Amino acid sequence: MVEISFPDPNGATLKLRVTGHSGAGPRGADPVCAAVSGLLLAFLGGSETEMDVTVCGEVADGVCDVTVHAPRGRAKAFRTVARVFRYGFCRLAETHPERVRLVN
């Protein structure tokens, strides 16, 4: 089971945690894990490169535990982008409730 802690953003800082494995296929060939990874990497990488946010923490195989902080003047745009990606994770959890759980 993949557990995702992605709270609704309400400021310039967001604590994001993703752990586990969906079990929908073997490691490296799991379509649900690939979807989670794709959303996660696009959110973190896109936010860093396009919005100049700071990402601090650990991103490794099977775990992501980071704090994302938007610079002054970018908080509103960051919240909007974060909500779009949070929606993607919510839809993934709704589509695969036996494999993905959004914990907040």
Secondary structure, DSSP 8 states (H G I E B T S, - for coil): -EEEE-----SSEEEEEEEE---SSSTTS-HHHHHHHHHHHHHHHHHHHHH--EEEEEEETTEEEEEEE--TT-HHHHHHHHHHHHHHHHHHHHH-TTTEEE--
